Amino acid sequence: MMNQNHIDDIPSTPGKFKMEKSPYNIHRLRFQWHSSLAKLTFWSFIFLGLILIFFYRSPSTSSSDFSRRSLRTTYQGGPDWEKRVRSSARIRSRNGMSVLVTGAAGFVGTHVSVALKRRGDGVLGLDNFNSYYDPSLKRARQSLLDRSGIFIVEGDLNDLNLLKKLFEVVAFTHVMHLAAQAGVRYAMENPSSYIHSNIAGFVTLLEVCKSANPQPAIVWASSSSVYGLNTKTPFSEKDTTDQPASLYAATKKAGEEIAHTYNHIYGLSLTGLRFFTVYGPWGRPDMAYFFFTRDMLKGKAIPIFEAANHGTVARDFTYIDDIVKGCLAALDTAEKSTGSGGKKKGDAQLRVYNLGNTSPVPVSDLVSILEKILKVKAKKRITKLPRNGDVQFTHANISLAEIELGYKPSTDLQTGLKKFARWYIGYYANGNGKKNQQ
C-alpha cells in the first residue's frame, strides 16, 4: 500500500456557490408533525421495524446469526485497553472537545476523525467493520487513522455494555454519529440490517448518551433521501418528508423523529445533517462515481439510468472536504445537552441541516468528466431507472447551513473527481483491494 500520510493533499479550488434569494430565519429549526398522515406513516414504519427486529432476533431465522456476528467485539477491557482509549480521546488543544466517532472506519467517518485530530480534539472511533462492501478498504482507513493517533474500538452500536464501558472510561463532550447501514438498493436484499443499524443502533446510542453524566452533544448523519418523492426543488429543511422512496430513507426519517423524542424527554442536544451524494478519496465502492471509474478503466460497460420519458437523472454531488467542514461546524456550534443522569433540566438544542453543493449534475455529465480525467471512452448501457428506491434527482437548499454554520461548499465536481481519480489510481495500483476490483 502506498504511503497515505494525508487523506488528500491537493488544495481545493473554488467551485460555484449560489446564494438563495430568500434566506431562512436564523431561529433554530424544530421538527413538527405536519399532518395526521405523517404520524401514521412514521408509526407504520416503527411498527414494521419492531416486527422485523422480532423476526431478526428470533432463533428460528438465519438473520439471528448475523445479529450475533454483528455484536462481536474485539475489545478485552483491562488497563492497557483503557489506556489506549483514553490516549486516543485525550484533548490536545486549549478549547478542544472529546469526540466519540461512530462509523469511524467509514468514508465520512475517516475524514471527520482525521480533521478533528489535526486540530487538537480527542477522537475515539467505533466501527463494526461489516462486509457490506470490501472490508479491506475499511482496514486501510483504519491504518490511516492509527497513524494519526486515532484508536478504533471494534464493536457494534447495539452492544450496550461496550457503549457503557466507553462512556465510563471517557467523559465524551460530543458524539459524531456516522455509523449506519448505507445504500438504497441493498435494502431490498437485507432490510433487517437497516432496522438493526439505523434504528435500533441509534436508540441504543441515545440510551447511553441520555444516562451519561455529563450528557454529550450529538451530531448525527441523516440523509437527503428523507426528501423521498418530493418534487419541489431545491429541497429545504422546511419541506415535508413523509414520502420516503426506500427503506433506507424511512429509517433515516425515523431517526429524525427519534432524535426529536430524546431531545424532548431527556434534554439531549441533537443536530441532524442531511448529506447529499458525498464523493471523494477513500469513498464507498457502491457509489456510482466509484464503480464507474473502476469499470471504465477495465473497459466494462457502465449503466446510465434515465427516468421515465427519457428524463435526466441528476445528483447534488458534494465533495468530502466540504462535508467535513459542515460536520465540524455543527460540532463547534452544538450547545450542551441540558439533562443529567437521564433527567431533563431544560430545553435543549434540536437542529437539522442540508449539506449539499447546490448544483445538481446529470449523471451523463459525471461520466463525461470521468472520460476526460481517465482518458478513456465509457461504454454506456442506457437503462431505465429501476423501482428500487432510487430517486430521479436531488438538489439541496443550503441557506440555513450557510447562515447558522457558515457552510459554503468550495469544490466543483471536476476538481473533486480529479482528486478522487488520483487517489483511486494510486491506491489500487499498489495492489490494494484486488478482490474488490475483479
C-alpha positions as a Python dict, from the first residue, in 0.01 Angstrom:
ca = {
    (1, 'M'): (0, 0, 0),
    (2, 'M'): (126, 343, -89),
    (3, 'N'): (208, 581, 194),
    (4, 'Q'): (-103, 790, 254),
    (5, 'N'): (4, 1035, 523),
    (6, 'H'): (-265, 1276, 417),
    (7, 'I'): (-613, 1191, 301),
    (8, 'D'): (-592, 1448, 26),
    (9, 'D'): (-301, 1687, -13),
    (10, 'I'): (-426, 1872, -319),
    (11, 'P'): (-565, 2217, -234),
    (12, 'S'): (-930, 2266, -323),
    (13, 'T'): (-1022, 2514, -596),
    (14, 'P'): (-1335, 2722, -555),
    (15, 'G'): (-1648, 2593, -723),
    (16, 'K'): (-1975, 2765, -791),
    (17, 'F'): (-2181, 2869, -492),
    (18, 'K'): (-2527, 3016, -528),
    (19, 'M'): (-2688, 3227, -259),
    (20, 'E'): (-3058, 3174, -208),
    (21, 'K'): (-3270, 3481, -273),
    (22, 'S'): (-3477, 3431, 42),
    (23, 'P'): (-3261, 3313, 333),
    (24, 'Y'): (-3424, 3129, 618),
    (25, 'N'): (-3498, 3282, 953),
    (26, 'I'): (-3194, 3240, 1177),
    (27, 'H'): (-3400, 3083, 1458),
    (28, 'R'): (-3344, 2720, 1539),
    (29, 'L'): (-3531, 2475, 1316),
    (30, 'R'): (-3759, 2237, 1505),
    (31, 'F'): (-3919, 1924, 1375),
    (32, 'Q'): (-4300, 1921, 1373),
    (33, 'W'): (-4561, 1670, 1275),
    (34, 'H'): (-4703, 1807, 952),
    (35, 'S'): (-5026, 1605, 938),
    (36, 'S'): (-5202, 1302, 1073),
    (37, 'L'): (-5080, 1120, 762),
    (38, 'A'): (-4722, 1189, 863),
    (39, 'K'): (-4790, 1040, 1206),
    (40, 'L'): (-4948, 735, 1052),
    (41, 'T'): (-4658, 693, 812),
    (42, 'F'): (-4397, 724, 1085),
    (43, 'W'): (-4561, 485, 1330),
    (44, 'S'): (-4626, 240, 1049),
    (45, 'F'): (-4253, 224, 984),
    (46, 'I'): (-4177, 192, 1354),
    (47, 'F'): (-4427, -93, 1379),
    (48, 'L'): (-4269, -257, 1074),
    (49, 'G'): (-3929, -211, 1234),
    (50, 'L'): (-4036, -378, 1556),
    (51, 'I'): (-4175, -670, 1360),
    (52, 'L'): (-3852, -707, 1167),
    (53, 'I'): (-3644, -683, 1484),
    (54, 'F'): (-3856, -958, 1640),
    (55, 'F'): (-3805, -1195, 1350),
    (56, 'Y'): (-3449, -1072, 1303),
    (57, 'R'): (-3354, -1180, 1655),
    (58, 'S'): (-3563, -1496, 1656),
    (59, 'P'): (-3355, -1815, 1687),
    (60, 'S'): (-3564, -1968, 1409),
    (61, 'T'): (-3435, -1723, 1148),
    (62, 'S'): (-3099, -1718, 975),
    (63, 'S'): (-3069, -1345, 1038),
    (64, 'S'): (-3018, -1419, 1407),
    (65, 'D'): (-2674, -1548, 1310),
    (66, 'F'): (-2600, -1209, 1154),
    (67, 'S'): (-2717, -1038, 1472),
    (68, 'R'): (-2480, -1244, 1688),
    (69, 'R'): (-2192, -1187, 1449),
    (70, 'S'): (-2250, -811, 1436),
    (71, 'L'): (-2239, -786, 1816),
    (72, 'R'): (-1898, -945, 1844),
    (73, 'T'): (-1628, -714, 1967),
    (74, 'T'): (-1252, -736, 1980),
    (75, 'Y'): (-1203, -533, 2296),
    (76, 'Q'): (-1093, -718, 2606),
    (77, 'G'): (-1101, -434, 2854),
    (78, 'G'): (-829, -407, 3113),
    (79, 'P'): (-573, -136, 3194),
    (80, 'D'): (-389, -145, 2860),
    (81, 'W'): (-708, -121, 2657),
    (82, 'E'): (-843, 161, 2874),
    (83, 'K'): (-512, 345, 2846),
    (84, 'R'): (-531, 329, 2467),
    (85, 'V'): (-891, 452, 2471),
    (86, 'R'): (-806, 745, 2697),
    (87, 'S'): (-497, 836, 2495),
    (88, 'S'): (-692, 848, 2170),
    (89, 'A'): (-970, 1057, 2325),
    (90, 'R'): (-736, 1297, 2506),
    (91, 'I'): (-791, 1664, 2417),
    (92, 'R'): (-470, 1833, 2299),
    (93, 'S'): (-585, 2189, 2235),
    (94, 'R'): (-698, 2458, 2477),
    (95, 'N'): (-1065, 2466, 2372),
    (96, 'G'): (-1085, 2120, 2222),
    (97, 'M'): (-1353, 1856, 2259),
    (98, 'S'): (-1350, 1483, 2319),
    (99, 'V'): (-1547, 1311, 2044),
    (100, 'L'): (-1673, 957, 2001),
    (101, 'V'): (-1699, 899, 1625),
    (102, 'T'): (-1918, 604, 1533),
    (103, 'G'): (-1858, 454, 1191),
    (104, 'A'): (-1503, 586, 1214),
    (105, 'A'): (-1369, 341, 953),
    (106, 'G'): (-1634, 455, 707),
    (107, 'F'): (-1583, 708, 429),
    (108, 'V'): (-1709, 1022, 606),
    (109, 'G'): (-1605, 892, 948),
    (110, 'T'): (-1240, 860, 847),
    (111, 'H'): (-1219, 1211, 705),
    (112, 'V'): (-1400, 1371, 1000),
    (113, 'S'): (-1185, 1183, 1253),
    (114, 'V'): (-860, 1296, 1092),
    (115, 'A'): (-980, 1657, 1068),
    (116, 'L'): (-1075, 1661, 1437),
    (117, 'K'): (-745, 1506, 1543),
    (118, 'R'): (-540, 1751, 1335),
    (119, 'R'): (-687, 2048, 1517),
    (120, 'G'): (-625, 1901, 1861),
    (121, 'D'): (-954, 1738, 1954),
    (122, 'G'): (-964, 1400, 2126),
    (123, 'V'): (-1107, 1131, 1897),
    (124, 'L'): (-1209, 773, 1968),
    (125, 'G'): (-1353, 563, 1688),
    (126, 'L'): (-1610, 285, 1694),
    (127, 'D'): (-1681, 57, 1398),
    (128, 'N'): (-1803, -299, 1340),
    (129, 'F'): (-1618, -341, 1006),
    (130, 'N'): (-1913, -516, 843),
    (131, 'S'): (-1885, -664, 496),
    (132, 'Y'): (-2145, -450, 314),
    (133, 'Y'): (-1851, -351, 94),
    (134, 'D'): (-1487, -461, 78),
    (135, 'P'): (-1366, -471, 442),
    (136, 'S'): (-1004, -431, 326),
    (137, 'L'): (-1081, -70, 234),
    (138, 'K'): (-1209, -11, 586),
    (139, 'R'): (-895, -172, 730),
    (140, 'A'): (-681, 55, 513),
    (141, 'R'): (-871, 355, 651),
    (142, 'Q'): (-813, 215, 1000),
    (143, 'S'): (-438, 208, 933),
    (144, 'L'): (-456, 569, 821),
    (145, 'L'): (-633, 666, 1142),
    (146, 'D'): (-390, 466, 1353),
    (147, 'R'): (-101, 664, 1204),
    (148, 'S'): (-287, 978, 1309),
    (149, 'G'): (-312, 854, 1667),
    (150, 'I'): (-678, 753, 1647),
    (151, 'F'): (-783, 423, 1802),
    (152, 'I'): (-1088, 243, 1662),
    (153, 'V'): (-1270, 13, 1901),
    (154, 'E'): (-1417, -275, 1704),
    (155, 'G'): (-1775, -333, 1811),
    (156, 'D'): (-2141, -287, 1732),
    (157, 'L'): (-2371, 2, 1822),
    (158, 'N'): (-2618, -243, 1970),
    (159, 'D'): (-2359, -371, 2217),
    (160, 'L'): (-2495, -180, 2515),
    (161, 'N'): (-2227, -299, 2755),
    (162, 'L'): (-1950, -184, 2523),
    (163, 'L'): (-2101, 163, 2482),
    (164, 'K'): (-2149, 197, 2856),
    (165, 'K'): (-1787, 97, 2910),
    (166, 'L'): (-1661, 358, 2666),
    (167, 'F'): (-1855, 632, 2846),
    (168, 'E'): (-1722, 508, 3179),
    (169, 'V'): (-1364, 536, 3055),
    (170, 'V'): (-1407, 870, 2875),
    (171, 'A'): (-1639, 1162, 2955),
    (172, 'F'): (-1710, 1247, 2592),
    (173, 'T'): (-1821, 1604, 2532),
    (174, 'H'): (-1953, 1523, 2184),
    (175, 'V'): (-2064, 1229, 1972),
    (176, 'M'): (-2032, 1233, 1593),
    (177, 'H'): (-2270, 953, 1496),
    (178, 'L'): (-2193, 838, 1141),
    (179, 'A'): (-2240, 462, 1175),
    (180, 'A'): (-2529, 335, 963),
    (181, 'Q'): (-2629, 75, 710),
    (182, 'A'): (-2587, 269, 389),
    (183, 'G'): (-2718, 213, 38),
    (184, 'V'): (-3066, 246, -107),
    (185, 'R'): (-3072, -70, -316),
    (186, 'Y'): (-2928, -312, -61),
    (187, 'A'): (-3243, -267, 150),
    (188, 'M'): (-3425, -493, -96),
    (189, 'E'): (-3179, -773, -15),
    (190, 'N'): (-3131, -727, 359),
    (191, 'P'): (-3396, -499, 513),
    (192, 'S'): (-3330, -617, 868),
    (193, 'S'): (-2976, -476, 860),
    (194, 'Y'): (-3123, -125, 821),
    (195, 'I'): (-3352, -167, 1120),
    (196, 'H'): (-3065, -314, 1324),
    (197, 'S'): (-2820, -34, 1248),
    (198, 'N'): (-3019, 279, 1166),
    (199, 'I'): (-3299, 247, 1420),
    (200, 'A'): (-3204, 1, 1694),
    (201, 'G'): (-2839, 109, 1692),
    (202, 'F'): (-2931, 477, 1711),
    (203, 'V'): (-3167, 415, 2002),
    (204, 'T'): (-2900, 216, 2188),
    (205, 'L'): (-2654, 502, 2146),
    (206, 'L'): (-2909, 761, 2262),
    (207, 'E'): (-2996, 548, 2565),
    (208, 'V'): (-2633, 553, 2675),
    (209, 'C'): (-2594, 924, 2599),
    (210, 'K'): (-2905, 1027, 2794),
    (211, 'S'): (-2783, 841, 3101),
    (212, 'A'): (-2428, 977, 3078),
    (213, 'N'): (-2321, 1246, 3321),
    (214, 'P'): (-2246, 1485, 3167),
    (215, 'Q'): (-2458, 1418, 2859),
    (216, 'P'): (-2269, 1477, 2533),
    (217, 'A'): (-2394, 1692, 2247),
    (218, 'I'): (-2473, 1473, 1947),
    (219, 'V'): (-2430, 1542, 1576),
    (220, 'W'): (-2553, 1262, 1351),
    (221, 'A'): (-2586, 1176, 984),
    (222, 'S'): (-2933, 1183, 841),
    (223, 'S'): (-2967, 1180, 462),
    (224, 'S'): (-3102, 1371, 164),
    (225, 'S'): (-3300, 1052, 100),
    (226, 'V'): (-3558, 1170, 354),
    (227, 'Y'): (-3696, 1405, 86),
    (228, 'G'): (-3814, 1095, -97),
    (229, 'L'): (-4077, 1163, -361),
    (230, 'N'): (-4075, 1541, -312),
    (231, 'T'): (-4092, 1727, -643),
    (232, 'K'): (-4035, 2080, -507),
    (233, 'T'): (-3678, 2193, -557),
    (234, 'P'): (-3437, 2278, -417),
    (235, 'F'): (-3502, 2061, -112),
    (236, 'S'): (-3545, 2269, 202),
    (237, 'E'): (-3536, 2166, 568),
    (238, 'K'): (-3887, 2314, 592),
    (239, 'D'): (-4027, 2069, 336),
    (240, 'T'): (-4237, 1775, 448),
    (241, 'T'): (-4052, 1445, 448),
    (242, 'D'): (-4331, 1190, 480),
    (243, 'Q'): (-4295, 1012, 144),
    (244, 'P'): (-3978, 800, 166),
    (245, 'A'): (-3892, 616, -155),
    (246, 'S'): (-3683, 344, 11),
    (247, 'L'): (-3649, 160, 340),
    (248, 'Y'): (-3313, 332, 389),
    (249, 'A'): (-3487, 671, 362),
    (250, 'A'): (-3759, 556, 601),
    (251, 'T'): (-3504, 456, 865),
    (252, 'K'): (-3332, 795, 836),
    (253, 'K'): (-3667, 971, 868),
    (254, 'A'): (-3743, 755, 1170),
    (255, 'G'): (-3407, 859, 1312),
    (256, 'E'): (-3504, 1224, 1289),
    (257, 'E'): (-3826, 1161, 1480),
    (258, 'I'): (-3642, 951, 1738),
    (259, 'A'): (-3394, 1238, 1781),
    (260, 'H'): (-3686, 1472, 1847),
    (261, 'T'): (-3817, 1236, 2114),
    (262, 'Y'): (-3486, 1208, 2302),
    (263, 'N'): (-3437, 1583, 2280),
    (264, 'H'): (-3784, 1647, 2418),
    (265, 'I'): (-3778, 1392, 2701),
    (266, 'Y'): (-3414, 1384, 2807),
    (267, 'G'): (-3268, 1720, 2705),
    (268, 'L'): (-3014, 1579, 2459),
    (269, 'S'): (-2863, 1833, 2221),
    (270, 'L'): (-2908, 1684, 1872),
    (271, 'T'): (-2810, 1806, 1527),
    (272, 'G'): (-2904, 1606, 1216),
    (273, 'L'): (-2709, 1654, 892),
    (274, 'R'): (-2873, 1559, 562),
    (275, 'F'): (-2582, 1464, 336),
    (276, 'F'): (-2620, 1495, -42),
    (277, 'T'): (-2426, 1236, -250),
    (278, 'V'): (-2085, 1258, -87),
    (279, 'Y'): (-1783, 1163, -302),
    (280, 'G'): (-1405, 1178, -291),
    (281, 'P'): (-1087, 985, -198),
    (282, 'W'): (-1139, 679, 25),
    (283, 'G'): (-1503, 672, -85),
    (284, 'R'): (-1755, 390, -92),
    (285, 'P'): (-1725, 135, -376),
    (286, 'D'): (-2103, 108, -410),
    (287, 'M'): (-2131, 471, -525),
    (288, 'A'): (-2169, 537, -899),
    (289, 'Y'): (-1862, 760, -939),
    (290, 'F'): (-1650, 487, -777),
    (291, 'F'): (-1765, 185, -978),
    (292, 'F'): (-1788, 393, -1297),
    (293, 'T'): (-1417, 468, -1256),
    (294, 'R'): (-1338, 103, -1188),
    (295, 'D'): (-1536, -32, -1483),
    (296, 'M'): (-1428, 237, -1728),
    (297, 'L'): (-1061, 161, -1656),
    (298, 'K'): (-1134, -208, -1718),
    (299, 'G'): (-1321, -141, -2042),
    (300, 'K'): (-1650, -264, -1899),
    (301, 'A'): (-1991, -116, -1977),
    (302, 'I'): (-2146, 113, -1715),
    (303, 'P'): (-2522, 156, -1655),
    (304, 'I'): (-2660, 502, -1725),
    (305, 'F'): (-3004, 533, -1572),
    (306, 'E'): (-3272, 751, -1720),
    (307, 'A'): (-3613, 833, -1577),
    (308, 'A'): (-3949, 794, -1746),
    (309, 'N'): (-3985, 961, -2086),
    (310, 'H'): (-3604, 974, -2117),
    (311, 'G'): (-3583, 1203, -1814),
    (312, 'T'): (-3246, 1305, -1676),
    (313, 'V'): (-3116, 1156, -1353),
    (314, 'A'): (-2913, 1413, -1158),
    (315, 'R'): (-2741, 1433, -820),
    (316, 'D'): (-2618, 1714, -597),
    (317, 'F'): (-2261, 1577, -571),
    (318, 'T'): (-2084, 1709, -261),
    (319, 'Y'): (-1709, 1675, -213),
    (320, 'I'): (-1591, 1516, 110),
    (321, 'D'): (-1387, 1818, 226),
    (322, 'D'): (-1699, 2035, 216),
    (323, 'I'): (-1895, 1775, 411),
    (324, 'V'): (-1619, 1761, 674),
    (325, 'K'): (-1631, 2139, 716),
    (326, 'G'): (-2005, 2117, 771),
    (327, 'C'): (-1964, 1837, 1027),
    (328, 'L'): (-1702, 2028, 1224),
    (329, 'A'): (-1911, 2344, 1214),
    (330, 'A'): (-2208, 2150, 1351),
    (331, 'L'): (-1994, 2016, 1635),
    (332, 'D'): (-1849, 2360, 1709),
    (333, 'T'): (-2191, 2527, 1727),
    (334, 'A'): (-2364, 2246, 1917),
    (335, 'E'): (-2492, 2363, 2253),
    (336, 'K'): (-2455, 2150, 2563),
    (337, 'S'): (-2721, 1895, 2646),
    (338, 'T'): (-2938, 2003, 2936),
    (339, 'G'): (-3005, 1672, 3107),
    (340, 'S'): (-2813, 1486, 3371),
    (341, 'G'): (-2829, 1117, 3451),
    (342, 'G'): (-3130, 1068, 3226),
    (343, 'K'): (-3332, 1363, 3364),
    (344, 'K'): (-3407, 1673, 3158),
    (345, 'K'): (-3337, 2007, 3325),
    (346, 'G'): (-3432, 2243, 3044),
    (347, 'D'): (-3494, 2281, 2671),
    (348, 'A'): (-3209, 2158, 2455),
    (349, 'Q'): (-3091, 2241, 2105),
    (350, 'L'): (-3252, 2050, 1816),
    (351, 'R'): (-3140, 2122, 1458),
    (352, 'V'): (-3131, 1975, 1110),
    (353, 'Y'): (-2931, 2100, 811),
    (354, 'N'): (-2882, 2019, 445),
    (355, 'L'): (-2516, 1971, 349),
    (356, 'G'): (-2501, 1972, -30),
    (357, 'N'): (-2333, 2154, -316),
    (358, 'T'): (-2643, 2335, -454),
    (359, 'S'): (-2562, 2235, -814),
    (360, 'P'): (-2726, 1912, -938),
    (361, 'V'): (-2527, 1742, -1215),
    (362, 'P'): (-2676, 1491, -1462),
    (363, 'V'): (-2515, 1150, -1433),
    (364, 'S'): (-2429, 1173, -1804),
    (365, 'D'): (-2216, 1480, -1726),
    (366, 'L'): (-2045, 1289, -1445),
    (367, 'V'): (-1945, 1025, -1699),
    (368, 'S'): (-1818, 1289, -1944),
    (369, 'I'): (-1595, 1439, -1676),
    (370, 'L'): (-1458, 1097, -1584),
    (371, 'E'): (-1385, 1025, -1952),
    (372, 'K'): (-1167, 1336, -1972),
    (373, 'I'): (-988, 1269, -1643),
    (374, 'L'): (-927, 898, -1704),
    (375, 'K'): (-865, 945, -2078),
    (376, 'V'): (-1092, 656, -2168),
    (377, 'K'): (-1420, 634, -2357),
    (378, 'A'): (-1703, 493, -2150),
    (379, 'K'): (-1910, 206, -2282),
    (380, 'K'): (-2257, 319, -2183),
    (381, 'R'): (-2555, 96, -2126),
    (382, 'I'): (-2869, 310, -2110),
    (383, 'T'): (-3133, 159, -1885),
    (384, 'K'): (-3449, 269, -1711),
    (385, 'L'): (-3427, 385, -1352),
    (386, 'P'): (-3536, 79, -1154),
    (387, 'R'): (-3804, 89, -886),
    (388, 'N'): (-3562, 9, -608),
    (389, 'G'): (-3574, 329, -406),
    (390, 'D'): (-3356, 550, -626),
    (391, 'V'): (-3500, 894, -697),
    (392, 'Q'): (-3459, 1095, -1016),
    (393, 'F'): (-3280, 1395, -869),
    (394, 'T'): (-3152, 1563, -554),
    (395, 'H'): (-3092, 1935, -502),
    (396, 'A'): (-3001, 2098, -172),
    (397, 'N'): (-3104, 2437, -47),
    (398, 'I'): (-2819, 2517, 195),
    (399, 'S'): (-2927, 2865, 308),
    (400, 'L'): (-2985, 2758, 667),
    (401, 'A'): (-2647, 2585, 696),
    (402, 'E'): (-2481, 2884, 537),
    (403, 'I'): (-2631, 3124, 790),
    (404, 'E'): (-2601, 2917, 1106),
    (405, 'L'): (-2292, 2706, 1035),
    (406, 'G'): (-2101, 2927, 793),
    (407, 'Y'): (-2120, 2636, 550),
    (408, 'K'): (-2007, 2718, 196),
    (409, 'P'): (-1903, 2437, -40),
    (410, 'S'): (-1600, 2529, -250),
    (411, 'T'): (-1516, 2223, -461),
    (412, 'D'): (-1675, 2175, -803),
    (413, 'L'): (-1733, 1828, -945),
    (414, 'Q'): (-1445, 1831, -1193),
    (415, 'T'): (-1192, 1931, -927),
    (416, 'G'): (-1328, 1678, -681),
    (417, 'L'): (-1325, 1393, -933),
    (418, 'K'): (-964, 1470, -1026),
    (419, 'K'): (-869, 1427, -661),
    (420, 'F'): (-1067, 1105, -637),
    (421, 'A'): (-911, 963, -956),
    (422, 'R'): (-562, 1044, -830),
    (423, 'W'): (-632, 858, -506),
    (424, 'Y'): (-804, 566, -681),
    (425, 'I'): (-525, 502, -928),
    (426, 'G'): (-258, 535, -660),
    (427, 'Y'): (-440, 310, -415),
    (428, 'Y'): (-527, 25, -649),
    (429, 'A'): (-204, 47, -849),
    (430, 'N'): (-32, -79, -536),
    (431, 'G'): (-238, -398, -526),
    (432, 'N'): (-490, -287, -264),
    (433, 'G'): (-839, -432, -272),
    (434, 'K'): (-768, -674, -558),
    (435, 'K'): (-1067, -890, -470),
    (436, 'N'): (-1299, -591, -495),
    (437, 'Q'): (-1155, -494, -833),
    (438, 'Q'): (-1209, -827, -1012),
}
